[in-house]
Amino acid sequence: FSLNSSRAIYAARCAMAKLLGCPEPSRVAFTLNSTEALNTAIYGLVNPGDHVITTQLEHNSVLRPLYRLSHEDGVHVSFVKADSKGMVDYGDFKKLIRRETRAIICTHASNLTGNALNLRAVGNIARENGLLFIVDASQTAGCFSVDMREIGADVLCFTGHKGLMGPQGTGGLCVRKGVDIRPLKAGGTGIQSYDRTQPQEMPERLEAGTLNGHGIAGLGAAAEYLLRTGVDIVHAHEIALAKRFYKGIKDVGGVMVYGDFGNWERCAIVALNIRDCDSGAVSDALYQDYGIATRPGAHCAPLMHEALGTVSQGAVRFSFSWFNTTEEADEAVRAVRELAQ
């Protein structure tokens, strides 16, 4: 039974490595979610007094560890600012680099607007300046073609329950060979039990304690499904639905849409507000009256809301998936039009 569990976990490592362009399955370490993965990478690679560059697009799973390091260890953090559409100027990454800069840490796409960053461009800047490049792929893994080798990522963090279609309580990080992360936790690994320190070998170095074998088996099955189906096919379907919805509501009076929709190399997300209505009230009406589930509020993205001017109101986020239909997108358009009247 123990071997069967280990084999299921190893199969999941292999599937995730193939899906995300990680060169070796052993360089995939599993965590409970991308928040734990990002904490592992940030606390394990950033040192006291270092300087780090990040962006206003980030989720609190990046921001709060950096704020904590800034407060406790004197880590200096600079932010690439976003414009009113939530986009960044890549030249700003270069302008913020200092002698003591250690890493660039950024999301692949905003979880609020869906705007995607050109990670190859950011990765090239990091590589040319000898910086670590840590990527939060929570919003794109499984619904974007992501290859950590192509984008030059040293660490790529993911969560299982979004585009990867896996269970909640699963996630992990892919670590480039040669990058050594100080373990966030220490404990049992099932190997080298007489040593007083955490093993040096991956993935055990970052996997102290019993893994969520059941959840990881589910994540592995989901990854295999995505590999069979084709991530590009999934992405095309999701974007077609988001585009259909966006075109149906963008000119409705009283509806404000956030993000850059001039480029559809983005996540299948449309965030909006209806006049000055509270986003929570709109989201509640969508669910109670139309059976449409959306996410309102701040979305754990405070700096993005500051850039968009939606701090007090929040926003209503529509997220389209592989399992949504054209009919559902059209129903969502009808609902927004009626609520805006």
LODO-724695 format. One record per residue (C-alpha): y, x, z. Coordinates in Angstrom, 1 decimal, always signed. Example, Ala and Ser with C-alpha at 12.3 -4.5 7.8 and 13.67 -1.06 7.14 Angstrom:
// LODO-724695
+--------+--------+--------+
!     py !     px !     pz !
+--------+--------+--------+
!   -4.5 !  +12.3 !   +7.8 !
!   -1.1 !  +13.7 !   +7.1 !
+--------+--------+--------+
END
This chain:
// LODO-724695
+--------+--------+--------+
!     py !     px !     pz !
+--------+--------+--------+
!   +0.0 !   +0.0 !   +0.0 !
!   +2.4 !   +2.8 !   +0.8 !
!   +1.7 !   +4.5 !   -2.5 !
!   +2.3 !   +1.2 !   -4.4 !
!   +5.7 !   +0.9 !   -2.7 !
!   +6.5 !   +4.5 !   -3.6 !
!   +5.5 !   +4.0 !   -7.2 !
!   +7.7 !   +0.9 !   -7.5 !
!  +10.7 !   +2.9 !   -6.2 !
!  +10.0 !   +5.8 !   -8.5 !
!   +9.7 !   +3.4 !  -11.5 !
!  +13.1 !   +2.0 !  -10.5 !
!  +14.5 !   +5.5 !  -10.4 !
!  +13.2 !   +6.2 !  -13.9 !
!  +14.6 !   +2.9 !  -15.3 !
!  +18.0 !   +3.5 !  -13.7 !
!  +18.2 !   +7.1 !  -14.9 !
!  +17.4 !   +6.0 !  -18.4 !
!  +20.0 !   +3.1 !  -18.2 !
!  +22.8 !   +5.3 !  -16.9 !
!  +22.2 !   +8.6 !  -18.6 !
!  +21.1 !  +10.4 !  -15.5 !
!  +19.2 !  +13.6 !  -16.6 !
!  +16.4 !  +13.3 !  -14.0 !
!  +15.1 !  +10.4 !  -12.0 !
!  +15.2 !  +12.6 !   -8.8 !
!  +19.0 !  +12.7 !   -9.1 !
!  +19.1 !   +8.9 !   -8.6 !
!  +19.5 !   +8.1 !   -4.9 !
!  +19.3 !   +4.5 !   -3.7 !
!  +21.7 !   +2.9 !   -1.2 !
!  +22.5 !   -0.6 !   +0.0 !
!  +25.4 !   -1.1 !   -2.4 !
!  +28.1 !   +0.8 !   -4.3 !
!  +30.3 !   +0.8 !   -1.2 !
!  +27.7 !   +3.0 !   +0.6 !
!  +27.2 !   +5.0 !   -2.5 !
!  +30.9 !   +5.7 !   -2.8 !
!  +31.2 !   +6.5 !   +0.9 !
!  +28.4 !   +9.0 !   +0.4 !
!  +30.0 !  +10.7 !   -2.5 !
!  +33.6 !  +10.7 !   -1.1 !
!  +32.7 !  +11.9 !   +2.5 !
!  +30.1 !  +14.3 !   +1.1 !
!  +32.4 !  +16.0 !   -1.4 !
!  +36.0 !  +15.8 !   -0.2 !
!  +37.0 !  +18.4 !   +2.4 !
!  +39.9 !  +18.4 !   +4.9 !
!  +43.2 !  +19.3 !   +3.2 !
!  +41.9 !  +18.6 !   -0.3 !
!  +43.9 !  +16.6 !   -2.8 !
!  +42.4 !  +13.7 !   -4.7 !
!  +43.6 !  +11.6 !   -7.6 !
!  +42.7 !   +8.0 !   -8.0 !
!  +44.2 !   +4.8 !   -9.5 !
!  +45.8 !   +1.5 !   -8.6 !
!  +42.8 !   -0.2 !  -10.2 !
!  +40.5 !   +0.7 !   -7.4 !
!  +38.4 !   -1.5 !   -5.1 !
!  +38.6 !   -1.0 !   -1.3 !
!  +35.3 !   +0.7 !   -1.5 !
!  +37.2 !   +3.7 !   -2.9 !
!  +40.6 !   +3.1 !   -1.2 !
!  +39.5 !   +2.7 !   +2.4 !
!  +37.4 !   +5.9 !   +2.6 !
!  +40.3 !   +7.8 !   +1.0 !
!  +42.8 !   +6.2 !   +3.5 !
!  +40.5 !   +7.2 !   +6.3 !
!  +40.2 !  +10.8 !   +5.1 !
!  +44.0 !  +10.9 !   +4.7 !
!  +44.5 !   +9.8 !   +8.2 !
!  +41.8 !  +11.8 !   +9.9 !
!  +41.4 !  +14.9 !   +7.8 !
!  +44.7 !  +15.5 !   +6.1 !
!  +43.3 !  +14.7 !   +2.6 !
!  +46.2 !  +14.0 !   +0.2 !
!  +45.8 !  +11.1 !   -2.2 !
!  +47.8 !  +10.5 !   -5.4 !
!  +47.6 !   +7.3 !   -7.4 !
!  +47.9 !   +6.8 !  -11.1 !
!  +50.0 !   +3.7 !  -11.3 !
!  +49.2 !   +0.6 !  -13.4 !
!  +51.7 !   -1.3 !  -15.5 !
!  +52.2 !   -5.1 !  -15.4 !
!  +49.1 !   -5.6 !  -17.5 !
!  +47.0 !   -3.4 !  -15.2 !
!  +46.8 !   -0.5 !  -17.7 !
!  +47.3 !   +3.2 !  -17.0 !
!  +48.8 !   +6.2 !  -18.8 !
!  +46.2 !   +8.9 !  -19.0 !
!  +48.9 !  +11.6 !  -19.1 !
!  +49.6 !  +10.7 !  -15.5 !
!  +46.2 !  +12.1 !  -14.4 !
!  +47.3 !  +15.5 !  -15.7 !
!  +50.8 !  +15.2 !  -14.1 !
!  +49.3 !  +14.6 !  -10.6 !
!  +47.0 !  +17.7 !  -10.6 !
!  +47.9 !  +20.3 !   -8.0 !
!  +46.4 !  +23.7 !   -7.0 !
!  +44.5 !  +22.0 !   -4.1 !
!  +43.2 !  +19.1 !   -6.2 !
!  +39.5 !  +18.6 !   -5.6 !
!  +38.5 !  +15.4 !   -7.5 !
!  +39.4 !  +12.5 !   -9.7 !
!  +37.8 !   +9.3 !   -8.3 !
!  +38.2 !   +6.1 !  -10.4 !
!  +36.6 !   +2.9 !  -11.4 !
!  +35.3 !   +2.3 !  -14.9 !
!  +36.9 !   -1.1 !  -15.0 !
!  +39.1 !   -3.3 !  -12.8 !
!  +37.2 !   -6.0 !  -10.9 !
!  +40.3 !   -8.1 !  -11.1 !
!  +41.6 !   -7.9 !  -14.7 !
!  +38.5 !   -6.5 !  -16.4 !
!  +40.5 !   -3.7 !  -18.1 !
!  +38.3 !   -0.7 !  -18.7 !
!  +39.4 !   +2.9 !  -18.5 !
!  +38.5 !   +5.5 !  -21.2 !
!  +36.2 !   +7.6 !  -19.0 !
!  +35.7 !  +10.2 !  -21.6 !
!  +39.4 !  +10.9 !  -21.6 !
!  +39.5 !  +11.1 !  -17.8 !
!  +36.3 !  +13.2 !  -17.7 !
!  +37.8 !  +15.7 !  -20.1 !
!  +40.8 !  +16.1 !  -17.9 !
!  +38.6 !  +16.7 !  -14.9 !
!  +36.4 !  +19.2 !  -16.7 !
!  +39.3 !  +21.1 !  -18.2 !
!  +40.8 !  +21.5 !  -14.8 !
!  +37.6 !  +22.3 !  -12.9 !
!  +37.7 !  +19.0 !  -10.9 !
!  +34.9 !  +16.8 !   -9.6 !
!  +34.7 !  +13.5 !  -11.4 !
!  +33.4 !  +10.6 !   -9.3 !
!  +33.0 !   +7.2 !  -11.1 !
!  +32.7 !   +3.7 !   -9.7 !
!  +30.6 !   +1.9 !  -12.2 !
!  +30.1 !   -1.2 !  -10.1 !
!  +31.8 !   -3.5 !  -12.7 !
!  +30.2 !   -2.0 !  -15.8 !
!  +26.6 !   -0.8 !  -15.0 !
!  +24.3 !   -3.1 !  -16.9 !
!  +26.9 !   -4.8 !  -19.0 !
!  +28.5 !   -1.6 !  -20.6 !
!  +26.8 !   +1.3 !  -22.3 !
!  +27.3 !   +3.9 !  -19.5 !
!  +26.0 !   +7.5 !  -19.9 !
!  +27.1 !   +9.8 !  -17.2 !
!  +26.5 !  +12.9 !  -19.4 !
!  +28.7 !  +11.6 !  -22.2 !
!  +31.6 !  +10.8 !  -19.8 !
!  +31.2 !  +14.0 !  -17.8 !
!  +30.7 !  +12.3 !  -14.5 !
!  +29.5 !  +14.5 !  -11.6 !
!  +28.6 !  +11.4 !   -9.6 !
!  +28.3 !   +7.8 !  -10.8 !
!  +28.0 !   +5.0 !   -8.3 !
!  +26.5 !   +1.5 !   -9.0 !
!  +25.6 !   -1.7 !   -7.3 !
!  +22.6 !   -3.8 !   -8.1 !
!  +23.8 !   -7.3 !   -7.8 !
!  +26.4 !   -7.5 !  -10.6 !
!  +25.8 !   -6.5 !  -14.2 !
!  +22.5 !   -4.9 !  -13.3 !
!  +21.2 !   -8.4 !  -12.5 !
!  +19.3 !   -7.1 !   -9.4 !
!  +19.2 !   -8.3 !   -5.8 !
!  +22.0 !   -8.0 !   -3.3 !
!  +21.6 !   -5.1 !   -0.9 !
!  +20.7 !   -2.6 !   -3.7 !
!  +22.8 !   +0.2 !   -5.3 !
!  +22.9 !   +3.9 !   -5.6 !
!  +24.4 !   +7.0 !   -7.0 !
!  +23.5 !   +9.3 !   -9.9 !
!  +24.3 !  +12.9 !   -9.1 !
!  +24.7 !  +15.7 !  -11.7 !
!  +22.4 !  +18.6 !  -11.1 !
!  +24.2 !  +21.4 !   -9.3 !
!  +26.4 !  +19.0 !   -7.3 !
!  +25.5 !  +19.1 !   -3.6 !
!  +26.7 !  +16.1 !   -1.5 !
!  +26.7 !  +16.4 !   +2.3 !
!  +24.5 !  +13.6 !   +3.5 !
!  +26.2 !  +10.6 !   +5.0 !
!  +23.2 !   +9.9 !   +7.2 !
!  +20.4 !  +12.0 !   +8.7 !
!  +17.0 !  +10.8 !   +9.7 !
!  +13.5 !  +10.2 !   +8.5 !
!  +12.5 !  +11.1 !   +4.9 !
!   +8.7 !  +11.4 !   +5.0 !
!   +8.9 !  +15.0 !   +4.0 !
!   +9.7 !  +18.3 !   +5.9 !
!   +9.4 !  +16.4 !   +9.2 !
!   +9.5 !  +19.5 !  +11.3 !
!  +12.9 !  +20.7 !  +10.0 !
!  +15.9 !  +19.9 !  +12.1 !
!  +18.2 !  +19.3 !   +9.1 !
!  +18.1 !  +16.9 !   +6.2 !
!  +16.1 !  +18.2 !   +3.3 !
!  +17.9 !  +19.9 !   +0.4 !
!  +15.9 !  +18.2 !   -2.2 !
!  +17.1 !  +15.1 !   -4.0 !
!  +16.8 !  +12.2 !   -3.6 !
!  +15.6 !  +12.5 !   +0.0 !
!  +18.8 !  +14.4 !   +0.9 !
!  +20.7 !  +11.2 !   +0.5 !
!  +18.1 !   +8.7 !   +1.5 !
!  +17.6 !   +8.9 !   +5.3 !
!  +15.5 !   +6.1 !   +6.7 !
!  +13.2 !   +3.5 !   +5.1 !
!  +14.4 !   +2.2 !   +1.8 !
!  +14.8 !   -1.4 !   +0.8 !
!  +11.6 !   -1.2 !   -1.3 !
!  +11.5 !   -4.9 !   -2.1 !
!  +15.0 !   -5.0 !   -3.3 !
!  +14.7 !   -1.7 !   -5.3 !
!  +11.5 !   -3.1 !   -7.0 !
!  +13.7 !   -6.1 !   -8.0 !
!  +16.4 !   -3.8 !   -9.2 !
!  +13.9 !   -1.8 !  -11.2 !
!  +12.6 !   -5.0 !  -12.9 !
!  +16.1 !   -6.0 !  -13.8 !
!  +16.8 !   -2.5 !  -15.2 !
!  +13.6 !   -2.7 !  -17.3 !
!  +14.8 !   -6.2 !  -18.6 !
!  +18.1 !   -4.7 !  -19.6 !
!  +16.5 !   -1.8 !  -21.4 !
!  +14.3 !   -4.2 !  -23.3 !
!  +17.1 !   -6.6 !  -24.1 !
!  +19.7 !   -4.0 !  -24.9 !
!  +22.9 !   -3.5 !  -22.9 !
!  +25.1 !   -3.7 !  -26.1 !
!  +23.6 !   -7.1 !  -26.9 !
!  +24.3 !   -8.4 !  -23.4 !
!  +27.9 !   -7.0 !  -23.6 !
!  +28.5 !   -8.7 !  -26.9 !
!  +27.3 !  -12.1 !  -25.6 !
!  +29.4 !  -11.9 !  -22.5 !
!  +32.6 !  -10.8 !  -24.3 !
!  +32.2 !  -13.6 !  -26.9 !
!  +32.2 !  -16.1 !  -24.1 !
!  +35.2 !  -14.5 !  -22.3 !
!  +37.1 !  -14.4 !  -25.6 !
!  +36.3 !  -18.0 !  -26.3 !
!  +37.6 !  -19.0 !  -22.9 !
!  +40.7 !  -16.8 !  -23.1 !
!  +41.7 !  -18.2 !  -26.5 !
!  +41.3 !  -21.7 !  -25.1 !
!  +43.6 !  -21.3 !  -22.1 !
!  +46.1 !  -18.5 !  -22.9 !
!  +48.7 !  -20.9 !  -24.4 !
!  +48.3 !  -23.7 !  -21.8 !
!  +51.6 !  -24.4 !  -20.1 !
!  +51.7 !  -23.2 !  -16.5 !
!  +48.7 !  -20.8 !  -16.9 !
!  +49.3 !  -17.1 !  -16.3 !
!  +46.6 !  -14.7 !  -17.5 !
!  +46.4 !  -11.2 !  -16.2 !
!  +45.2 !   -8.0 !  -17.9 !
!  +45.2 !   -6.5 !  -21.4 !
!  +43.5 !   -8.7 !  -24.0 !
!  +44.7 !   -6.7 !  -26.9 !
!  +41.5 !   -4.5 !  -26.5 !
!  +38.2 !   -6.2 !  -26.0 !
!  +36.4 !   -3.1 !  -24.9 !
!  +36.6 !   -4.5 !  -21.4 !
!  +34.6 !   -6.5 !  -18.9 !
!  +34.0 !  -10.2 !  -19.5 !
!  +36.5 !  -11.2 !  -16.9 !
!  +39.5 !  -13.5 !  -17.2 !
!  +41.8 !  -13.7 !  -14.1 !
!  +44.5 !  -16.4 !  -14.0 !
!  +46.8 !  -18.5 !  -11.9 !
!  +48.1 !  -22.0 !  -12.5 !
!  +51.8 !  -22.1 !  -11.8 !
!  +52.4 !  -21.3 !   -8.1 !
!  +49.2 !  -23.0 !   -6.9 !
!  +47.2 !  -21.1 !   -4.3 !
!  +44.3 !  -19.4 !   -6.0 !
!  +41.9 !  -20.6 !   -3.3 !
!  +42.9 !  -24.2 !   -3.9 !
!  +42.4 !  -23.9 !   -7.6 !
!  +39.0 !  -22.2 !   -7.2 !
!  +38.0 !  -25.0 !   -4.8 !
!  +39.0 !  -27.7 !   -7.2 !
!  +37.1 !  -26.0 !  -10.0 !
!  +33.9 !  -26.0 !   -7.9 !
!  +34.3 !  -29.4 !   -6.2 !
!  +35.4 !  -31.3 !   -9.3 !
!  +33.7 !  -29.4 !  -12.2 !
!  +30.9 !  -27.4 !  -10.7 !
!  +32.5 !  -24.1 !  -11.9 !
!  +32.1 !  -21.1 !   -9.5 !
!  +35.0 !  -18.6 !   -9.6 !
!  +36.3 !  -16.0 !   -7.2 !
!  +39.8 !  -16.5 !   -5.8 !
!  +42.0 !  -14.3 !   -3.5 !
!  +42.6 !  -10.6 !   -3.3 !
!  +39.2 !   -9.4 !   -4.7 !
!  +39.4 !   -6.3 !   -2.4 !
!  +41.9 !   -4.8 !   -4.9 !
!  +45.2 !   -4.8 !   -3.1 !
!  +47.0 !   -2.2 !   -5.3 !
!  +46.1 !   -4.1 !   -8.4 !
!  +47.6 !   -7.2 !   -7.0 !
!  +50.8 !   -5.3 !   -6.2 !
!  +51.0 !   -4.1 !   -9.8 !
!  +50.5 !   -7.6 !  -11.1 !
!  +52.8 !   -9.2 !   -8.6 !
!  +50.2 !  -11.5 !   -7.2 !
!  +49.9 !  -10.3 !   -3.6 !
!  +50.8 !  -13.7 !   -2.0 !
!  +49.0 !  -15.9 !   -4.5 !
!  +45.9 !  -14.0 !   -5.4 !
!  +44.2 !  -14.9 !   -8.6 !
!  +41.3 !  -17.0 !   -9.9 !
!  +38.7 !  -14.8 !  -11.6 !
!  +36.3 !  -16.2 !  -14.2 !
!  +33.3 !  -13.9 !  -14.8 !
!  +31.0 !  -14.5 !  -17.8 !
!  +27.4 !  -13.4 !  -17.8 !
!  +24.4 !  -13.1 !  -20.0 !
!  +23.2 !  -16.4 !  -18.6 !
!  +26.3 !  -18.4 !  -19.4 !
!  +26.5 !  -20.6 !  -22.5 !
!  +29.1 !  -21.6 !  -25.0 !
!  +29.1 !  -25.1 !  -23.6 !
!  +29.9 !  -23.7 !  -20.1 !
!  +32.8 !  -21.7 !  -21.5 !
!  +34.2 !  -24.8 !  -23.2 !
!  +33.8 !  -26.8 !  -20.0 !
!  +35.8 !  -24.1 !  -18.2 !
!  +38.6 !  -24.4 !  -20.8 !
!  +38.7 !  -28.2 !  -20.3 !
!  +38.8 !  -27.8 !  -16.5 !
!  +41.7 !  -25.3 !  -16.6 !
!  +43.7 !  -27.5 !  -19.0 !
!  +43.2 !  -30.6 !  -16.8 !
!  +44.2 !  -28.8 !  -13.6 !
!  +47.3 !  -27.4 !  -15.3 !
!  +48.6 !  -30.9 !  -16.3 !
+--------+--------+--------+
END
